[in-house]
Amino acid sequence: MKAHRQYVKEQIKHDRRFAKDLEEARVQVRLAVMIANLREDKGLSQRDLARITGLKQPQIARIESGDYLPTLETLWKLADALKAKVIIGPHQHLEFKAA
């Protein structure tokens, strides 16, 4: 694991685009985990959430995998269905939590 961390540090120093892409990926993964945790806390399956929001279950799965950053419209649908709030701040700060 140390070799991987060292590689990432070196890439960040040498490639600004790498650092930006890494931060974007971190935002997507954090958001994915927040949404999945909140859905599970509500006792909902991905299929249940899809039905409530009008989205498709595979779309919910892509969002929760961190591979896809949803649009604001999709975030609002998810927040409404999960009785949550979305907080968007500077420097790619994004929160999705129970209201």
Secondary structure, 3 states (H helix, E strand, C coil): CHHHHHHHHHHHHHCHHHHHHHHHHHHHHHHHHHHHHHHHHCCCCHHHHHHHHCCCHHHHHHHHHCCCCCCHHHHHHHHHHCCEEEEEECCCEEEEEEC
